């Protein structure tokens, strides 16, 4: 696991490890439950290395999961303009480390307190806990939105305003099931469709038009 992901897992692993020892001391078969949960937490907080596409035109997915929406709508928090959106749903079995879809600078981070509806609920856009990232690139603004879900209860940031991110670089995670939306300029070419599975930092979800540096 990446150090940051391992740090997030530590409290859960410590608790389950102690619980396993206590259960084993009294009734060994009771220890099987916390042992299985211990294994799942190790699995959930995995952070595999990824081979990042080097083509500067490529825009990669910010998350692992299933594409549940490809559309155009107004991005409400930063640009206030219509943008192309690719929404990815992360199940409790997906890698939950988020990666920067582009090379850019973190201009602003906005945290929106809210509810914890299922990440596939149509009202999550306005009601759920979320964190928005405005990335400045030479080709235009890109926004990443981390949305907490029914099980996810914490959005973790490993980067801060002013940081420069490489394409595919880890910047945070959402714990235990969630959604990550990517907002792109309208002239970007979207390369994925609803129902397709993607990997953060590896899958090319869109391409820039031939402009910028």
VENHUGI-V726851 format. One record per residue. N is the residue number from 1. RES is the residue in three letters. PHI is phi in whole degrees, 0 to 359 (999 if undefined). PSI is psi in degrees with one decimal (999 if undefined). OMEGA is omega in degrees with one decimal (none if undefined). Layout:
N_RES_PHI_PSI_OMEGA ; N_RES_PHI_PSI_OMEGA
This chain:
1_UNK_999_144.4_169.8 ; 2_UNK_300_148.0_-175.0 ; 3_UNK_305_-41.7_-177.9 ; 4_UNK_294_-41.8_177.5 ; 5_UNK_294_-40.0_178.7 ; 6_UNK_297_-37.5_178.9 ; 7_UNK_296_-38.5_178.0 ; 8_UNK_292_-32.8_-177.7 ; 9_UNK_282_-23.4_-170.0 ; 10_UNK_306_-47.1_-179.1 ; 11_UNK_299_-38.8_179.2 ; 12_UNK_293_-43.1_-178.4 ; 13_UNK_292_-37.9_178.6 ; 14_UNK_297_-47.3_-179.8 ; 15_UNK_299_-47.7_-177.9 ; 16_UNK_291_-32.9_177.2 ; 17_UNK_296_-45.5_178.1 ; 18_UNK_296_-42.7_179.6 ; 19_UNK_298_-38.9_178.2 ; 20_UNK_298_-44.4_-179.6 ; 21_UNK_296_-42.7_179.9 ; 22_UNK_295_-45.5_-179.6 ; 23_UNK_297_-40.5_-179.3 ; 24_UNK_296_-33.9_-179.2 ; 25_UNK_294_-35.8_-177.6 ; 26_UNK_268_-55.9_178.4 ; 27_UNK_220_109.7_-171.2 ; 28_UNK_303_-35.3_-176.0 ; 29_UNK_290_-22.7_175.8 ; 30_UNK_292_-23.5_-179.0 ; 31_UNK_290_-15.3_-178.0 ; 32_UNK_296_-35.5_-178.2 ; 33_UNK_295_-56.0_178.1 ; 34_UNK_296_-27.4_176.5 ; 35_UNK_295_-42.8_178.2 ; 36_UNK_295_-40.9_177.8 ; 37_UNK_295_-37.4_176.6 ; 38_UNK_301_-46.0_178.8 ; 39_UNK_297_-40.1_179.3 ; 40_UNK_295_-42.2_179.5 ; 41_UNK_298_-41.8_176.0 ; 42_UNK_302_-42.1_-179.6 ; 43_UNK_292_-43.7_-176.8 ; 44_UNK_297_-41.5_-175.8 ; 45_UNK_272_16.8_176.9 ; 46_UNK_296_152.3_-178.3 ; 47_UNK_216_76.5_-175.6 ; 48_UNK_292_150.7_173.3 ; 49_UNK_289_147.7_-178.1 ; 50_UNK_231_146.5_174.9 ; 51_UNK_270_111.9_-174.0 ; 52_UNK_274_128.6_176.7 ; 53_UNK_302_137.4_-175.1 ; 54_UNK_264_-13.0_-180.0 ; 55_UNK_296_121.4_-178.4 ; 56_UNK_297_-15.7_177.9 ; 57_UNK_281_-18.7_-173.8 ; 58_UNK_281_137.4_172.3 ; 59_UNK_245_125.1_-173.7 ; 60_UNK_259_162.7_177.9 ; 61_UNK_294_143.1_177.3 ; 62_UNK_275_-9.0_-174.5 ; 63_UNK_207_159.5_169.8 ; 64_UNK_276_145.4_175.2 ; 65_UNK_148_-157.5_-176.5 ; 66_UNK_247_130.4_177.3 ; 67_UNK_291_120.9_-178.6 ; 68_UNK_247_-7.7_177.5 ; 69_UNK_202_136.8_169.8 ; 70_UNK_226_110.3_-173.9 ; 71_UNK_202_-172.8_175.7 ; 72_UNK_235_131.7_177.7 ; 73_UNK_200_166.9_-177.9 ; 74_UNK_284_128.4_174.5 ; 75_UNK_276_113.8_-165.6 ; 76_UNK_279_-22.1_-166.7 ; 77_UNK_264_-35.7_-174.9 ; 78_UNK_240_-62.0_-172.9 ; 79_UNK_280_-26.8_-176.6 ; 80_UNK_57_26.4_-177.0 ; 81_UNK_232_160.4_176.4 ; 82_UNK_290_134.3_180.0 ; 83_UNK_221_164.0_172.7 ; 84_UNK_277_137.0_-178.2 ; 85_UNK_238_137.9_170.1 ; 86_UNK_238_113.8_-178.1 ; 87_UNK_256_130.7_-177.4 ; 88_UNK_240_126.3_177.1 ; 89_UNK_266_129.8_179.4 ; 90_UNK_254_118.1_175.8 ; 91_UNK_279_174.0_-179.9 ; 92_UNK_289_-3.0_178.8 ; 93_UNK_255_-2.7_179.6 ; 94_UNK_271_157.3_169.8 ; 95_UNK_296_133.1_-175.2 ; 96_UNK_252_8.5_173.8 ; 97_UNK_284_129.8_178.2 ; 98_UNK_263_143.0_-177.7 ; 99_UNK_234_149.7_-179.6 ; 100_UNK_292_129.7_-178.9 ; 101_UNK_285_-16.8_-175.3 ; 102_UNK_216_168.2_169.1 ; 103_UNK_276_125.4_-177.8 ; 104_UNK_185_-179.9_-179.3 ; 105_UNK_251_137.0_177.3 ; 106_UNK_283_104.5_-179.7 ; 107_UNK_279_-46.0_-177.0 ; 108_UNK_215_149.8_172.2 ; 109_UNK_232_128.9_179.7 ; 110_UNK_235_124.0_177.5 ; 111_UNK_259_129.5_-179.8 ; 112_UNK_245_111.2_177.9 ; 113_UNK_288_145.9_-178.8 ; 114_UNK_186_-156.4_-176.3 ; 115_UNK_269_-175.0_-179.2 ; 116_UNK_229_57.3_175.7 ; 117_UNK_291_161.1_173.7 ; 118_UNK_306_135.5_-174.4 ; 119_UNK_297_-13.3_177.3 ; 120_UNK_265_-3.3_178.6 ; 121_UNK_293_135.4_-178.1 ; 122_UNK_297_-16.2_-178.1 ; 123_UNK_266_1.1_-177.4 ; 124_UNK_297_-27.5_-178.2 ; 125_UNK_302_-31.0_-176.7 ; 126_UNK_248_-20.0_-172.4 ; 127_UNK_255_-26.7_-170.1 ; 128_UNK_274_156.4_170.5 ; 129_UNK_304_133.2_-177.5 ; 130_UNK_206_158.5_174.1 ; 131_UNK_227_130.4_-175.4 ; 132_UNK_248_136.8_-179.8 ; 133_UNK_240_123.7_175.0 ; 134_UNK_259_116.5_-179.2 ; 135_UNK_253_128.4_177.7 ; 136_UNK_265_125.7_176.2 ; 137_UNK_232_168.4_178.9 ; 138_UNK_290_-10.7_-176.9 ; 139_UNK_251_-0.7_179.4 ; 140_UNK_134_174.1_-178.3 ; 141_UNK_281_141.3_174.2 ; 142_UNK_232_137.7_179.9 ; 143_UNK_239_133.0_173.5 ; 144_UNK_246_132.5_-179.9 ; 145_UNK_239_115.6_175.2 ; 146_UNK_268_125.1_-176.5 ; 147_UNK_240_123.7_176.2 ; 148_UNK_288_150.1_-178.3 ; 149_UNK_244_-159.4_-177.2 ; 150_UNK_297_-38.8_-178.8 ; 151_UNK_261_-35.8_179.2 ; 152_UNK_294_128.9_-176.8 ; 153_UNK_233_4.1_179.5 ; 154_UNK_209_129.2_173.6 ; 155_UNK_257_125.7_-173.5 ; 156_UNK_249_128.0_177.4 ; 157_UNK_255_128.6_175.4 ; 158_UNK_254_-7.7_176.4 ; 159_UNK_241_169.9_-178.7 ; 160_UNK_218_170.4_179.9 ; 161_UNK_302_135.8_-178.9 ; 162_UNK_99_-16.5_179.3 ; 163_UNK_288_144.3_171.7 ; 164_UNK_261_130.8_-177.4 ; 165_UNK_246_136.8_171.4 ; 166_UNK_278_156.0_176.0 ; 167_UNK_300_128.5_-179.8 ; 168_UNK_87_-1.4_-178.8 ; 169_UNK_285_140.6_179.1 ; 170_UNK_292_135.4_176.5 ; 171_UNK_230_-7.7_178.6 ; 172_UNK_169_-172.2_177.7 ; 173_UNK_204_165.2_174.3 ; 174_UNK_237_132.4_-173.2 ; 175_UNK_270_122.6_167.7 ; 176_UNK_69_64.2_171.9 ; 177_UNK_88_127.5_-170.6 ; 178_UNK_184_-163.7_177.8 ; 179_UNK_213_144.9_176.5 ; 180_UNK_231_122.4_179.3 ; 181_UNK_253_139.4_178.4 ; 182_UNK_243_123.9_179.3 ; 183_UNK_251_127.8_-175.0 ; 184_UNK_232_156.0_175.2 ; 185_UNK_304_151.5_-174.3 ; 186_UNK_297_-24.2_-177.5 ; 187_UNK_272_4.5_174.0 ; 188_UNK_287_148.7_177.5 ; 189_UNK_264_116.8_179.0 ; 190_UNK_279_133.9_-174.2 ; 191_UNK_246_2.3_-179.8 ; 192_UNK_241_167.4_179.7 ; 193_UNK_223_164.8_-179.5 ; 194_UNK_300_135.2_-179.6 ; 195_UNK_98_-14.8_-178.8 ; 196_UNK_281_143.1_176.0 ; 197_UNK_266_141.4_-177.2 ; 198_UNK_227_160.9_176.0 ; 199_UNK_240_135.5_179.5 ; 200_UNK_296_131.4_177.5 ; 201_UNK_82_-14.6_-175.8 ; 202_UNK_246_-47.9_-176.8 ; 203_UNK_286_127.6_176.3 ; 204_UNK_277_114.9_-176.9 ; 205_UNK_259_-17.3_-178.9 ; 206_UNK_199_168.9_176.3 ; 207_UNK_226_144.2_174.8 ; 208_UNK_288_153.3_167.7 ; 209_UNK_286_164.2_-177.8 ; 210_UNK_284_76.6_174.9 ; 211_UNK_209_168.4_-178.4 ; 212_UNK_84_-173.4_-176.5 ; 213_UNK_256_999_none
